[in-house]
Structures are given as C-alpha cells and as structure tokens.
Amino acid sequence: MRNFPPLLCYALGTLPVFRREPPTSIRFFCHHTLKMHTMNRVLLSTAFLLLIGFSCKNSDTANADLFKRQTSSVVVRMEGEADRLNPYLTTTNYGSMVVDNLFMHLLTFNPVTLSLEPDLAVSRPVVRDISAGPFAGGVAYDFEILKEAVWDNGTPVTGYDYLFSVKAALNPLVQAAPLRAYLADLADVQVDAANPKKFTVSLYEKTFLGEETAGGLLAVLPEFRYDPAGLLRKTPLADLLDPTIAEKRAATDASLKEFADAFNSDAFSRDPKKIGGCGPYELLQWVTDQQIVLRKKADWWGEKVLKARPSLAVYPDSLIFRPIPNPATALAALRNEEIDVMGNIPAEDFQQLKADAAFNARYALGTVHSMAYYYIGVNSRDPLLQDKRVRQALSRVIDAAEIVEEVFQGFGKRIAAPVPPSAAYYPSNTEPLTVDLEAAKKLLAEAGWKDSDNNGVLDKVLEGKRSDLQLKYLLNASSEQSRTIGLLIQSNARKVGIDIVLDAKEPTSILEQLSQRNFQLISAGKTQTPLWNPMQNWHTEGDNRFGFGDTQTDALIEDILKTMDENARNEKMKKLLARIREEQVEILLFSPEDRIAIHQRFDAKMTPFSPGFTPNQFKLKK
C-alpha cells in the first residue's frame, strides 16, 4: 500500500529516501504517498529493472537455529524520530513510514509496476468529461469503495468519510498548506444517497494528474474518530473550496477553529486512542526516541478480500519502528539482531558486511536505485543569493562526482534534472554539471563580487553595506556523511573566495528552519513519484522552499498540468527543467543507490520507492 501525497523532503544523510508516500506524494526526508497512469508505458520496463528480488533465499531453513529472533514481528531502524502520525500533517519520511500502515487511499501506486491501482476503491474510477453546468470543461471521477471496507468500530467506510477528509484538509486553520495546494482544482464531491459507498469527485480542469488528485492524494479518515461532534458538517464544501470565503469563515466560524485546534493537536498525532484509519495496523505504543509499535488488527477487513485483492495482504503480527540516528549504533544493533531491516547503510560499512560470512548467514544484503535525489538547497530569497550567477557559481564549486565516489563509495548516479531518469521528459541529452572553479570565479566576477580588502573572501556592497560572501550551510549533525560533504564543499568554495560556515543541527531543527525559509544553504533530499507534479515545489504559490519561479514559470507549470497529450507535455516539462537548471536553487548531487539489509527469516523484496522496502510485506519463512 503506497500512496504519494506531496513529495517528502529530508536532510541529506538523514534517512534512506522515502515517501509519497502527496501525504504522500506531501512530506520532508522533507520528503509525503502516490502511484501512476499516463506514464505507465515509459516507466514500466524500468520499474522491473529497478525492482530487485530480495527474497533472502540464500539461507535455508537449517539456518533457523542461528537466529536470535524467530517471531514474525519486524523491527525497522529509522534514522530519526517521527514528527507526528497524522497523515495530513507529517512532513518527514519517518512519520510517513509509520502512517502508511495505519491509513488507506482510494488509489495507490503499485511498487512493482509503478502504476496507479485501486486500494480502498473497487476499481479505478469511471472518468467522465463534464459538458454542462457550473463545472463544464472539467472532469468527473466516479468511485465506489469496497463493500467489505469498515472502520475499527464496524461501521462502513463511505463517501461521506471521503467528503469529511476533503473538508479537513481544506480547513484553512489546519496545518496542511502543502496538501491544500494539490486540491486547488477540486470542484465538488457528491455522495450517492442511495449507496454511500459510491460518490463522484469533480475537478474544474482536465489534467493528466486528475485521477491521482481525486483518488491518490488523500488518506481517507474516519469522521467518527476525527470529528465526533460533526463540526465540519456545519460548513458547506463549496465555502472551503473558495479560498477567500474559507479564510473569512476561518476568522469567524468557531466550529472550524475548534476542529482545527483538535486536529492539529498532539493528541491526533501521538495518542493511540485518537489515531487510526482503516489500514491493517493500529498504533499500540509511541515512546519518544525509543520506539513506535504497530499491531496488526485481529479482525482487519482486508483479510476477507485477499482472493480478489491480493495487494491487501500483510504478514507481520507487529511492526516496531526504532529511531537510531547514529549509524554506528544502528550497525551494532543490526549485528546483534536487535533490528530486522536497515536501509541507507553507510557505503563503507556495507562493503564490509558483504565480506562477513557470519553476517550474511543471518541477513540478506541488496541494493536498489531509489526514486529520490540528494541536493544542496539554495535560498534565492536571501540577499547574498538573489543573483542567479552566484547560485550558478556554487553549482560549479561542488564536486558531486567526488562526493559519490569518495563519500558514498560509488553507490549513486549523477543526475541532470530533479525527476526520475527513466521518465520520458528527463533531459537525456543534458549532462550533469561538473566542478569548474574557473567558471565559478568568472560568474562571481560578472555578478560584481571581488575581494576588496584582500582577506580571501569576496565582498560586495548590498543595500548600502559592504557584505562578505559568507554563507551558512545547514547539515545533519547525526550524519558523518553529511559533515564530510560539507567539508568538501567548504574547501572548494574557499578556492573561489566563498566562505562556507558549517552549521550542524539535528534533522528536526533542519526541517523547522527549512519550513520557515530560515537558511541560506541546506543539505537535503527529496523523494520522487512516478508522475512528476511540479506544482508543489516549483510553483510560486506552492510549497516553494527556495524562491524559484515567476509568472512565466507559473504559467508553464499550469499549462503542463492541462496538457493531456503525453508527447506535447513532455516537451513542456523539458522546458521547465531547463529553467530549473538555469536558476540553480537546487544544486543536484545524485540519485542514491540504497543499501539495505533484511533478516534472513523473511521473504522480502526491495522497491525503488523509498525507503526501499515495505515491512508489512515481510513474510516469515516456513
């Protein structure tokens, strides 16, 4: 079960790369949950190349006595603590990693084929063009939820729950602004009064992402649990769909505020008694900085439809997520069989583990190219970085090839654009930028930077004050890799007169400063989805962290979404990617090849979707 809300972001070196899984497809390594349709043909063959069998069958059952743990429970190492377990509010891979086992979507992306497929829905929706009425020119998607789908109290999952979920996300006082950006095209939701399992989602515009928006964006929430007083029933959906009216209501409507205060609270993000969806697991325990425990529901409804919907099968009795930020501590726990699966294993350690016969008798090791990428984020809103020539110079200072080879032992692939290399719109004729200190010096000189006081640091008069070209670089304090990268960048930058100051902070602090746009340079990464939607990260009205874009790029993004012809859309995407490359607000490093260890007592597979594995699919060997 993998959905993708907005894209997730994260601090480089923090975690393997994960989720969409917006909501998805909406979070921060700061990096969201999603799947796919139009691009199926392009990505399908690549998907099978990327999805490496990882069945752990190189150890026979005679080795069972070597194992310290025999249960079907899966202990997962996380590189950081989850922020919250509210599917609309979590902004980290860690939160998403847990949430995906608690909630479900109408549609989801298959981790093997990368295609959009039904999850809660009986099938993919019936799609109808709207030719008359207030939504003429738009598209209607007719859904039906599986009749067996019920909440934990036994009541059916219905279209009214979906309607409630939409209202919850649209409430301006709910802290889900990135998610709301994806709902801008929503026109209406109508539930069939005769059969509330059936409902229609209407969108104003016909876009290639419409089906995903209607069915793959929102986790469906139980109204009885998240709004027991029916507060949102008092507000018509139409009022929340109009941003102006919604803001006015939010300022005066006590019901909207009361709901948002509760929904945003720690209770609905941490309390097992408050959190829950129609997914296969329930939250049993959350002990901060120690573990999050999920227990498989004894009477989960999905067990009744496995013959028709085998994708709903889950195997472990429980999932235990343990945050272990320090790689050395995590490796010690792995060797001692205290954890069952670990991704993002440091490259040098991974090579050593491959040569350890005793370890390989207990764990299977594998690699997979992740649908994610690492980059250096550049805040173009900062006065020192507003000139794109400064950002371009920085891109020629950073030796990404050296970082891949020296820091990650070659476990990565250089990329020329922030989209999956397998996509048809990837600029295959464009080479990744390489280090060129002379080019960097020339760009800085053209931008008016010079060392007027001969202190080795370039300076310039900005707003009437002489300023040194000194930039603070936020990096992950928990990752030695992140620090090493920072030192390499710092060393090269000094050669061209840029003073890089390393500022190491914990991932949660990095995410906070990122969300507040309170940074100059930041070590980061993003997950990717099968269908690239540039609206969230690259439109000026989206969750645009780095200040990219103008009226021209906004218009191009809006045009891309409305272009149904795949070939024409691909050409427009390439045009946008060229502009993104020119502006250099994301200095691309590489797409990581994730390094994973999974305990030999399980049959399991790896997937290009972050974090590279799906723990609820780990099947205990007989």
Buried (B, 14 or more C-beta within 10 A) or exposed (E): BBBBBBBBBBBBBBBBBBBBBBBBBBBBBBBBBBBBBBBBEBBBEBBEEBBBEBBBEEBEEEBEEEBEBEEBBBBBBBBBBBBBBBBBBBBBBBBBBBBBBBBBBBBBBBBBBBBBBBBBBBEBBEEEEBEEEEBEEBBBBBBBBBBBBBBBEEEBBBBBBBBBBBBBBBBBBBBBBBBBBBBBBBBBBBBBEEEBBBBBBBBBBBBBBBBBBBBBBBBBBBBBBBBEEEBBBEBEBEBBBEEEBBEEBBEEBEBBBBBBEBBBBEEBBBEBEBBBBBBBBBBEEBEEEEBBBBBBBEEBBBBBBEEEBEBBEBBBBBBBBBBBBEBEEBBEBBBEBBBBBBBBBBBEBBBEBEEEEEBBEBBBBBBBBBBBBBBBBBBBBBEBBBBBBBBBBBBBBBBBBEBBBBBBBEBBBBBBBBBBBBBBBBBEEBEBBEBBBEBBBBBBBEBBBEEEEEEEBBBBEEEEEEBBBBBBBBBBBBBBBBBBBBEBBBEBBBEBBBBBEBBBBBBBBBBBBBBEEEBBBBBBBBBBBBBBBBBBBBBEEBBBBBBBBEEEBBEBBBBBBBBEEBEEBBEBBBBBBEBBBEBBBBBBBBBBBBBBBBBBBBBBBBBBBBBBBBBBBBBBBE
